[in-house]
Amino acid sequence: MNITKSLIAVLLTLTCAAALAAQKKQEDEEKCKLPKIRDELAERVKKDQAARKAIPYDVNPKGAEKKWQQDLIDKVVEIDKDNTAWLKQQVKKHGWLGKTLVGTKGAKNAWLLVQHADRDRKFQQHCLDLMNKMDPGEVSRRNIAYLTDRVLVGQKKPQRYGTQVIFKDGKAQVKTVEDPENLNKRRKAMDMEPIEKYLASVEKSISNLREEQNKKKK
């Protein structure tokens, strides 16, 4: 077999593998036990994200602008409260909404809602305990890491995986973390990128959002 044929064979193999992976993911979503809840999760996350992205990052508001910005923040708070109340009902009835119940994407959406349930720390801890007890594959290890840090920071304790950051002089910095020397080892164990790459991606995401908001102002 010549080089050209070898390359074609490799490309065909990769294409087939990607197609099979996509098909399997679609089948996982289709076979989930609670498709209505999966769809409801998607709608709630859509509203969650839209409300958060609407809050301006480069505004030092005064007067009417300050009230406008506060109104946007209040909207996020109300959405979070509603999502938390709804999610509590589902978790009470079904347990944690993992892959089998709501599919891969649905499980991620459920995690995002509880990640934003900061006004109910007890519920966040309860969900984290449920997630930790689930079989491998039901819940993303990355999601467990993020919620672990959220719970620890809420308890005013050092985080474990460095997911919670603050901005200082335009740069993302990790909030207090335990055993910082071994941070990247712990992140790797949870299928997470090195902390340096993570901080760079956070900065890029915020920069992109600022650009998007500035375009809308013009």
DRENPA-3360 file (N, C-alpha, C; in nm, 2 decimals, always signed):
BEGIN
1 = MNITKSLI = +0.09/-0.12/+0.00/+0.00/+0.00/+0.00/+0.09/+0.12/+0.00 ~ +0.06/+0.22/-0.10/+0.15/+0.34/-0.10/+0.11/+0.44/+0.00 ~ +0.18/+0.55/+0.01/+0.16/+0.65/+0.12/+0.02/+0.71/+0.11 ~ -0.02/+0.74/-0.02/-0.15/+0.80/-0.04/-0.27/+0.71/+0.01 ~ -0.26/+0.59/-0.03/-0.36/+0.49/+0.01/-0.36/+0.47/+0.17 ~ -0.24/+0.48/+0.23/-0.23/+0.46/+0.37/-0.30/+0.58/+0.44 ~ -0.28/+0.70/+0.39/-0.34/+0.82/+0.45/-0.49/+0.82/+0.43 ~ -0.54/+0.77/+0.32/-0.68/+0.76/+0.29/-0.74/+0.66/+0.39;
9 = AVLLTLTC = -0.67/+0.55/+0.41/-0.72/+0.45/+0.51/-0.73/+0.50/+0.65 ~ -0.63/+0.58/+0.69/-0.63/+0.64/+0.82/-0.74/+0.74/+0.84 ~ -0.76/+0.82/+0.73/-0.87/+0.92/+0.74/-1.01/+0.85/+0.74 ~ -1.02/+0.75/+0.67/-1.15/+0.67/+0.67/-1.18/+0.61/+0.80 ~ -1.07/+0.56/+0.87/-1.08/+0.50/+1.00/-1.12/+0.60/+1.10 ~ -1.06/+0.72/+1.10/-1.09/+0.83/+1.19/-1.23/+0.88/+1.17 ~ -1.27/+0.89/+1.04/-1.40/+0.94/+1.01/-1.51/+0.84/+1.06 ~ -1.48/+0.71/+1.04/-1.58/+0.61/+1.09/-1.59/+0.61/+1.24;
17 = AAALAAQK = -1.47/+0.62/+1.31/-1.47/+0.63/+1.45/-1.54/+0.75/+1.51 ~ -1.52/+0.86/+1.44/-1.60/+0.98/+1.49/-1.75/+0.97/+1.47 ~ -1.78/+0.91/+1.35/-1.92/+0.89/+1.32/-1.99/+0.79/+1.42 ~ -1.91/+0.69/+1.46/-1.97/+0.59/+1.55/-1.98/+0.65/+1.69 ~ -1.88/+0.74/+1.73/-1.89/+0.80/+1.86/-2.01/+0.90/+1.87 ~ -2.03/+0.97/+1.76/-2.14/+1.06/+1.75/-2.27/+0.99/+1.76 ~ -2.28/+0.87/+1.69/-2.40/+0.79/+1.69/-2.43/+0.74/+1.83 ~ -2.32/+0.69/+1.89/-2.34/+0.64/+2.03/-2.39/+0.74/+2.12;
25 = KQEDEEKC = -2.33/+0.87/+2.11/-2.37/+0.97/+2.20/-2.52/+1.01/+2.17 ~ -2.56/+1.01/+2.04/-2.70/+1.03/+2.01/-2.79/+0.92/+2.07 ~ -2.74/+0.80/+2.06/-2.82/+0.68/+2.11/-2.84/+0.69/+2.26 ~ -2.73/+0.74/+2.33/-2.73/+0.76/+2.47/-2.84/+0.86/+2.51 ~ -2.85/+0.97/+2.43/-2.95/+1.07/+2.46/-3.09/+1.02/+2.43 ~ -3.10/+0.94/+2.32/-3.23/+0.89/+2.29/-3.28/+0.79/+2.39 ~ -3.19/+0.71/+2.45/-3.23/+0.60/+2.54/-3.25/+0.65/+2.68 ~ -3.22/+0.77/+2.71/-3.23/+0.81/+2.85/-3.37/+0.79/+2.90;
33 = KLPKIRDE = -3.39/+0.76/+3.03/-3.51/+0.73/+3.09/-3.61/+0.84/+3.11 ~ -3.55/+0.97/+3.12/-3.64/+1.08/+3.15/-3.62/+1.19/+3.04 ~ -3.66/+1.17/+2.92/-3.64/+1.26/+2.81/-3.71/+1.40/+2.83 ~ -3.82/+1.40/+2.90/-3.89/+1.53/+2.93/-3.81/+1.61/+3.02 ~ -3.75/+1.55/+3.12/-3.67/+1.62/+3.22/-3.54/+1.67/+3.15 ~ -3.49/+1.58/+3.07/-3.37/+1.62/+2.99/-3.40/+1.75/+2.91 ~ -3.51/+1.75/+2.84/-3.55/+1.87/+2.76/-3.57/+1.99/+2.85 ~ -3.63/+1.97/+2.96/-3.66/+2.08/+3.06/-3.52/+2.14/+3.11;
41 = LAERVKKD = -3.43/+2.05/+3.14/-3.30/+2.09/+3.18/-3.23/+2.18/+3.07 ~ -3.24/+2.14/+2.95/-3.18/+2.22/+2.84/-3.24/+2.36/+2.83 ~ -3.37/+2.37/+2.85/-3.44/+2.50/+2.84/-3.40/+2.59/+2.96 ~ -3.39/+2.53/+3.08/-3.35/+2.61/+3.20/-3.20/+2.66/+3.19 ~ -3.12/+2.57/+3.13/-2.98/+2.62/+3.12/-2.97/+2.73/+3.01 ~ -3.05/+2.72/+2.91/-3.05/+2.82/+2.81/-3.08/+2.96/+2.87 ~ -3.18/+2.96/+2.96/-3.22/+3.09/+3.03/-3.11/+3.13/+3.12 ~ -3.06/+3.03/+3.19/-2.95/+3.06/+3.29/-2.83/+3.13/+3.22;
49 = QAARKAIP = -2.79/+3.08/+3.11/-2.67/+3.14/+3.04/-2.70/+3.27/+2.97 ~ -2.82/+3.28/+2.92/-2.86/+3.41/+2.85/-2.86/+3.52/+2.96 ~ -2.92/+3.49/+3.07/-2.93/+3.60/+3.18/-2.79/+3.64/+3.23 ~ -2.70/+3.54/+3.24/-2.56/+3.57/+3.29/-2.48/+3.65/+3.19 ~ -2.50/+3.61/+3.06/-2.42/+3.68/+2.96/-2.47/+3.83/+2.94 ~ -2.59/+3.86/+2.98/-2.64/+3.99/+2.96/-2.58/+4.09/+3.06 ~ -2.52/+4.04/+3.17/-2.47/+4.13/+3.27/-2.34/+4.19/+3.22 ~ -2.32/+4.32/+3.21/-2.20/+4.38/+3.15/-2.08/+4.37/+3.24;
57 = YDVNPKGA = -1.96/+4.35/+3.18/-1.84/+4.33/+3.26/-1.76/+4.46/+3.27 ~ -1.78/+4.55/+3.18/-1.69/+4.67/+3.18/-1.77/+4.79/+3.21 ~ -1.86/+4.79/+3.31/-1.94/+4.90/+3.35/-1.92/+4.94/+3.49 ~ -1.89/+5.07/+3.52/-1.89/+5.12/+3.66/-2.02/+5.20/+3.67 ~ -2.13/+5.14/+3.69/-2.26/+5.21/+3.67/-2.29/+5.32/+3.78 ~ -2.37/+5.42/+3.73/-2.42/+5.52/+3.82/-2.56/+5.55/+3.78 ~ -2.64/+5.59/+3.87/-2.78/+5.64/+3.84/-2.86/+5.53/+3.77 ~ -2.92/+5.56/+3.65/-3.00/+5.47/+3.58/-2.93/+5.35/+3.54;
65 = EKKWQQDL = -2.80/+5.36/+3.50/-2.72/+5.25/+3.46/-2.70/+5.15/+3.57 ~ -2.68/+5.20/+3.69/-2.66/+5.12/+3.81/-2.79/+5.04/+3.84 ~ -2.91/+5.10/+3.82/-3.03/+5.03/+3.84/-3.05/+4.92/+3.74 ~ -3.01/+4.96/+3.61/-3.03/+4.86/+3.50/-2.94/+4.74/+3.52 ~ -2.82/+4.76/+3.57/-2.73/+4.65/+3.60/-2.78/+4.57/+3.71 ~ -2.83/+4.63/+3.82/-2.88/+4.56/+3.93/-3.01/+4.48/+3.89 ~ -3.09/+4.53/+3.80/-3.20/+4.46/+3.75/-3.16/+4.33/+3.68 ~ -3.05/+4.33/+3.61/-3.00/+4.21/+3.54/-2.95/+4.11/+3.64;
73 = IDKVVEID = -2.88/+4.16/+3.75/-2.84/+4.07/+3.85/-2.95/+4.01/+3.92 ~ -3.05/+4.09/+3.95/-3.17/+4.03/+4.02/-3.24/+3.93/+3.94 ~ -3.24/+3.94/+3.81/-3.30/+3.84/+3.72/-3.23/+3.71/+3.73 ~ -3.09/+3.72/+3.73/-3.02/+3.59/+3.75/-3.05/+3.53/+3.88 ~ -3.06/+3.61/+3.99/-3.10/+3.55/+4.12/-3.23/+3.48/+4.12 ~ -3.33/+3.54/+4.05/-3.46/+3.48/+4.04/-3.46/+3.35/+3.96 ~ -3.38/+3.35/+3.85/-3.37/+3.23/+3.77/-3.31/+3.12/+3.85 ~ -3.20/+3.15/+3.92/-3.13/+3.05/+4.01/-3.22/+2.99/+4.11;
81 = KDNTAWLK = -3.30/+3.08/+4.18/-3.40/+3.03/+4.28/-3.50/+2.94/+4.22 ~ -3.55/+2.97/+4.10/-3.65/+2.89/+4.04/-3.59/+2.76/+3.99 ~ -3.47/+2.76/+3.94/-3.40/+2.64/+3.89/-3.37/+2.55/+4.01 ~ -3.33/+2.61/+4.12/-3.29/+2.53/+4.24/-3.42/+2.46/+4.29 ~ -3.52/+2.53/+4.30/-3.65/+2.47/+4.36/-3.70/+2.36/+4.27 ~ -3.69/+2.38/+4.14/-3.73/+2.27/+4.04/-3.64/+2.15/+4.05 ~ -3.51/+2.18/+4.06/-3.41/+2.07/+4.06/-3.42/+1.99/+4.19 ~ -3.45/+2.05/+4.30/-3.47/+1.98/+4.42/-3.58/+1.88/+4.42;
89 = QQVKKHGW = -3.69/+1.92/+4.35/-3.81/+1.83/+4.33/-3.77/+1.71/+4.25 ~ -3.69/+1.73/+4.14/-3.65/+1.62/+4.06/-3.55/+1.52/+4.13 ~ -3.46/+1.58/+4.20/-3.36/+1.50/+4.28/-3.43/+1.42/+4.39 ~ -3.52/+1.48/+4.45/-3.60/+1.41/+4.56/-3.67/+1.29/+4.50 ~ -3.73/+1.31/+4.38/-3.81/+1.20/+4.32/-3.72/+1.10/+4.25 ~ -3.61/+1.14/+4.18/-3.54/+1.05/+4.10/-3.39/+1.02/+4.14 ~ -3.35/+1.09/+4.24/-3.20/+1.09/+4.27/-3.13/+1.18/+4.18 ~ -2.99/+1.17/+4.18/-2.92/+1.26/+4.10/-2.94/+1.22/+3.95;
97 = LGKTLVGT = -2.96/+1.33/+3.87/-2.99/+1.31/+3.73/-2.86/+1.28/+3.65 ~ -2.82/+1.16/+3.65/-2.70/+1.11/+3.57/-2.73/+1.08/+3.43 ~ -2.63/+1.02/+3.37/-2.64/+0.99/+3.22/-2.76/+0.89/+3.19 ~ -2.78/+0.79/+3.27/-2.88/+0.70/+3.24/-3.02/+0.76/+3.24 ~ -3.04/+0.85/+3.33/-3.17/+0.92/+3.34/-3.19/+1.03/+3.24 ~ -3.09/+1.11/+3.21/-3.12/+1.23/+3.13/-3.01/+1.24/+3.01 ~ -2.93/+1.14/+2.99/-2.83/+1.15/+2.89/-2.71/+1.23/+2.93 ~ -2.60/+1.22/+2.85/-2.48/+1.29/+2.88/-2.49/+1.44/+2.89;
105 = KGAKNAWL = -2.56/+1.50/+2.79/-2.58/+1.65/+2.80/-2.67/+1.69/+2.91 ~ -2.78/+1.61/+2.93/-2.87/+1.64/+3.04/-2.80/+1.64/+3.18 ~ -2.71/+1.54/+3.20/-2.64/+1.53/+3.32/-2.55/+1.65/+3.34 ~ -2.49/+1.70/+3.24/-2.41/+1.82/+3.25/-2.49/+1.94/+3.28 ~ -2.61/+1.95/+3.22/-2.70/+2.06/+3.24/-2.75/+2.06/+3.39 ~ -2.78/+1.94/+3.44/-2.82/+1.93/+3.58/-2.71/+1.98/+3.67 ~ -2.58/+1.94/+3.64/-2.47/+1.99/+3.72/-2.46/+2.14/+3.72 ~ -2.48/+2.20/+3.60/-2.47/+2.35/+3.59/-2.57/+2.41/+3.68;
113 = LVQHADRD = -2.70/+2.36/+3.69/-2.80/+2.42/+3.77/-2.76/+2.41/+3.92 ~ -2.71/+2.30/+3.96/-2.67/+2.29/+4.10/-2.55/+2.37/+4.13 ~ -2.46/+2.38/+4.03/-2.34/+2.47/+4.05/-2.38/+2.61/+4.08 ~ -2.50/+2.65/+4.03/-2.55/+2.79/+4.05/-2.65/+2.80/+4.16 ~ -2.66/+2.69/+4.24/-2.75/+2.69/+4.35/-2.68/+2.74/+4.48 ~ -2.61/+2.85/+4.47/-2.53/+2.90/+4.58/-2.61/+2.94/+4.70 ~ -2.73/+2.97/+4.68/-2.82/+3.02/+4.80/-2.87/+2.90/+4.87 ~ -2.84/+2.78/+4.83/-2.88/+2.66/+4.91/-2.76/+2.56/+4.92;
121 = RKFQQHCL = -2.67/+2.60/+5.00/-2.54/+2.52/+5.02/-2.57/+2.38/+5.06 ~ -2.67/+2.36/+5.14/-2.70/+2.22/+5.19/-2.74/+2.14/+5.07 ~ -2.82/+2.19/+4.98/-2.86/+2.12/+4.86/-2.74/+2.08/+4.77 ~ -2.65/+2.18/+4.76/-2.53/+2.16/+4.68/-2.45/+2.04/+4.74 ~ -2.43/+2.04/+4.87/-2.36/+1.93/+4.93/-2.43/+1.80/+4.91 ~ -2.56/+1.80/+4.93/-2.64/+1.68/+4.91/-2.62/+1.62/+4.77 ~ -2.63/+1.71/+4.67/-2.61/+1.66/+4.53/-2.47/+1.61/+4.51 ~ -2.37/+1.68/+4.57/-2.23/+1.63/+4.55/-2.21/+1.49/+4.61;
129 = DLMNKMDP = -2.28/+1.47/+4.73/-2.27/+1.33/+4.79/-2.33/+1.23/+4.70 ~ -2.44/+1.26/+4.63/-2.51/+1.17/+4.54/-2.42/+1.14/+4.42 ~ -2.36/+1.24/+4.37/-2.28/+1.23/+4.25/-2.16/+1.14/+4.28 ~ -2.10/+1.16/+4.40/-1.98/+1.08/+4.44/-2.01/+0.93/+4.45 ~ -2.14/+0.90/+4.48/-2.18/+0.76/+4.50/-2.22/+0.69/+4.37 ~ -2.23/+0.76/+4.26/-2.28/+0.70/+4.14/-2.17/+0.62/+4.07 ~ -2.21/+0.53/+3.98/-2.12/+0.45/+3.91/-2.04/+0.53/+3.81 ~ -1.91/+0.49/+3.79/-1.83/+0.57/+3.69/-1.90/+0.57/+3.55;
137 = GEVSRRNI = -1.90/+0.69/+3.49/-1.96/+0.70/+3.36/-2.10/+0.77/+3.37 ~ -2.16/+0.77/+3.49/-2.29/+0.83/+3.51/-2.27/+0.99/+3.53 ~ -2.16/+1.03/+3.58/-2.13/+1.17/+3.61/-1.99/+1.20/+3.57 ~ -1.97/+1.31/+3.50/-1.84/+1.36/+3.46/-1.75/+1.39/+3.59 ~ -1.63/+1.34/+3.59/-1.54/+1.37/+3.70/-1.51/+1.52/+3.71 ~ -1.50/+1.58/+3.59/-1.48/+1.73/+3.59/-1.59/+1.80/+3.66 ~ -1.72/+1.75/+3.64/-1.83/+1.82/+3.71/-1.82/+1.80/+3.86 ~ -1.78/+1.68/+3.90/-1.77/+1.65/+4.04/-1.66/+1.75/+4.10;
145 = AYLTDRVL = -1.55/+1.77/+4.03/-1.44/+1.85/+4.07/-1.49/+2.00/+4.09 ~ -1.57/+2.05/+3.99/-1.62/+2.18/+4.00/-1.71/+2.20/+4.11 ~ -1.80/+2.11/+4.13/-1.90/+2.12/+4.24/-1.83/+2.10/+4.38 ~ -1.73/+2.02/+4.39/-1.65/+2.00/+4.51/-1.59/+2.14/+4.55 ~ -1.53/+2.21/+4.45/-1.47/+2.34/+4.48/-1.58/+2.44/+4.52 ~ -1.69/+2.43/+4.45/-1.80/+2.53/+4.48/-1.84/+2.51/+4.63 ~ -1.86/+2.39/+4.67/-1.90/+2.36/+4.80/-1.80/+2.40/+4.91 ~ -1.67/+2.37/+4.88/-1.57/+2.41/+4.97/-1.55/+2.56/+4.99;
153 = VGQKKPQR = -1.56/+2.63/+4.88/-1.55/+2.78/+4.88/-1.67/+2.84/+4.96 ~ -1.79/+2.77/+4.94/-1.91/+2.82/+5.01/-1.89/+2.80/+5.16 ~ -1.81/+2.70/+5.20/-1.79/+2.67/+5.34/-1.67/+2.75/+5.39 ~ -1.61/+2.84/+5.30/-1.50/+2.92/+5.34/-1.37/+2.83/+5.37 ~ -1.36/+2.73/+5.29/-1.24/+2.64/+5.30/-1.16/+2.65/+5.17 ~ -1.04/+2.61/+5.17/-0.96/+2.60/+5.05/-1.02/+2.50/+4.95 ~ -1.02/+2.54/+4.82/-1.07/+2.45/+4.72/-0.97/+2.35/+4.69 ~ -1.01/+2.25/+4.61/-0.92/+2.13/+4.59/-0.86/+2.13/+4.44;
161 = YGTQVIFK = -0.94/+2.18/+4.35/-0.90/+2.17/+4.21/-0.88/+2.30/+4.13 ~ -0.89/+2.41/+4.20/-0.86/+2.54/+4.14/-0.96/+2.59/+4.04 ~ -1.08/+2.55/+4.05/-1.18/+2.59/+3.95/-1.24/+2.73/+3.98 ~ -1.23/+2.77/+4.10/-1.29/+2.90/+4.14/-1.18/+3.01/+4.14 ~ -1.21/+3.11/+4.06/-1.11/+3.21/+4.04/-1.16/+3.35/+4.06 ~ -1.07/+3.45/+4.08/-1.10/+3.59/+4.09/-1.01/+3.66/+3.98 ~ -1.06/+3.78/+3.95/-0.98/+3.86/+3.86/-0.91/+3.98/+3.93 ~ -0.78/+3.99/+3.90/-0.70/+4.10/+3.96/-0.61/+4.16/+3.85;
169 = DGKAQVKT = -0.63/+4.29/+3.83/-0.55/+4.36/+3.72/-0.57/+4.29/+3.58 ~ -0.69/+4.24/+3.56/-0.73/+4.18/+3.43/-0.68/+4.03/+3.42 ~ -0.62/+3.98/+3.52/-0.57/+3.84/+3.52/-0.65/+3.75/+3.61 ~ -0.68/+3.63/+3.56/-0.75/+3.53/+3.64/-0.66/+3.47/+3.74 ~ -0.69/+3.46/+3.87/-0.61/+3.40/+3.97/-0.69/+3.30/+4.05 ~ -0.63/+3.19/+4.09/-0.70/+3.09/+4.17/-0.73/+3.14/+4.31 ~ -0.85/+3.12/+4.35/-0.88/+3.14/+4.49/-0.80/+3.04/+4.58 ~ -0.79/+3.06/+4.71/-0.71/+2.98/+4.79/-0.73/+2.83/+4.77;
177 = VEDPENLN = -0.63/+2.75/+4.75/-0.64/+2.61/+4.71/-0.55/+2.53/+4.81 ~ -0.59/+2.41/+4.84/-0.51/+2.33/+4.93/-0.40/+2.26/+4.85 ~ -0.28/+2.24/+4.92/-0.17/+2.17/+4.86/-0.14/+2.22/+4.71 ~ -0.11/+2.34/+4.69/-0.10/+2.40/+4.55/+0.01/+2.33/+4.47 ~ +0.11/+2.27/+4.54/+0.22/+2.20/+4.46/+0.17/+2.08/+4.38 ~ +0.06/+2.02/+4.43/+0.01/+1.90/+4.37/-0.12/+1.93/+4.30 ~ -0.15/+2.05/+4.27/-0.28/+2.09/+4.21/-0.30/+2.03/+4.08 ~ -0.20/+2.03/+3.99/-0.22/+1.98/+3.85/-0.23/+1.82/+3.86;
185 = KRRKAMDM = -0.17/+1.76/+3.95/-0.19/+1.61/+3.97/-0.33/+1.58/+4.00 ~ -0.39/+1.66/+4.09/-0.53/+1.63/+4.12/-0.62/+1.66/+4.00 ~ -0.59/+1.77/+3.93/-0.67/+1.81/+3.82/-0.66/+1.70/+3.71 ~ -0.55/+1.65/+3.68/-0.53/+1.54/+3.58/-0.61/+1.42/+3.62 ~ -0.62/+1.38/+3.75/-0.69/+1.27/+3.79/-0.84/+1.29/+3.77 ~ -0.89/+1.41/+3.75/-1.03/+1.44/+3.73/-1.05/+1.48/+3.58 ~ -0.96/+1.44/+3.49/-0.97/+1.47/+3.35/-0.98/+1.62/+3.32 ~ -0.90/+1.70/+3.39/-0.89/+1.84/+3.37/-0.76/+1.88/+3.32;
193 = EPIEKYLA = -0.76/+1.99/+3.24/-0.63/+2.05/+3.19/-0.55/+2.11/+3.30 ~ -0.42/+2.14/+3.28/-0.33/+2.20/+3.38/-0.39/+2.34/+3.41 ~ -0.37/+2.38/+3.53/-0.43/+2.51/+3.58/-0.39/+2.63/+3.50 ~ -0.26/+2.63/+3.44/-0.22/+2.74/+3.36/-0.31/+2.75/+3.24 ~ -0.34/+2.64/+3.17/-0.42/+2.64/+3.06/-0.57/+2.68/+3.09 ~ -0.61/+2.64/+3.20/-0.75/+2.67/+3.25/-0.76/+2.82/+3.27 ~ -0.67/+2.88/+3.34/-0.67/+3.02/+3.37/-0.67/+3.10/+3.24 ~ -0.59/+3.06/+3.14/-0.58/+3.13/+3.01/-0.72/+3.12/+2.94;
201 = SVEKSISN = -0.78/+3.00/+2.95/-0.91/+2.99/+2.88/-1.02/+3.07/+2.95 ~ -1.01/+3.09/+3.08/-1.11/+3.17/+3.15/-1.09/+3.32/+3.11 ~ -0.97/+3.36/+3.10/-0.94/+3.50/+3.06/-0.99/+3.52/+2.91 ~ -0.97/+3.42/+2.83/-1.01/+3.43/+2.69/-1.17/+3.44/+2.68 ~ -1.23/+3.36/+2.76/-1.38/+3.36/+2.76/-1.44/+3.49/+2.80 ~ -1.38/+3.55/+2.91/-1.43/+3.68/+2.95/-1.40/+3.79/+2.85 ~ -1.28/+3.78/+2.79/-1.24/+3.88/+2.68/-1.34/+3.87/+2.57 ~ -1.38/+3.75/+2.53/-1.47/+3.73/+2.41/-1.61/+3.78/+2.45;
209 = LREEQNKK = -1.65/+3.76/+2.57/-1.78/+3.81/+2.62/-1.78/+3.96/+2.62 ~ -1.67/+4.02/+2.66/-1.66/+4.17/+2.66/-1.67/+4.23/+2.52 ~ -1.60/+4.16/+2.43/-1.61/+4.21/+2.29/-1.75/+4.20/+2.24 ~ -1.81/+4.08/+2.27/-1.95/+4.06/+2.22/-2.04/+4.17/+2.28 ~ -2.03/+4.20/+2.40/-2.11/+4.31/+2.47/-2.08/+4.45/+2.41 ~ -1.95/+4.47/+2.38/-1.92/+4.60/+2.33/-1.97/+4.62/+2.19 ~ -1.98/+4.51/+2.11/-2.04/+4.52/+1.97/-2.19/+4.56/+1.98 ~ -2.25/+4.50/+2.08/-2.40/+4.53/+2.09/-2.42/+4.67/+2.13;
217 = KK = -2.33/+4.74/+2.20/-2.35/+4.88/+2.24/-2.34/+4.97/+2.12 ~ -2.26/+4.93/+2.01/-2.24/+5.02/+1.90/-2.36/+5.02/+1.80;
% end
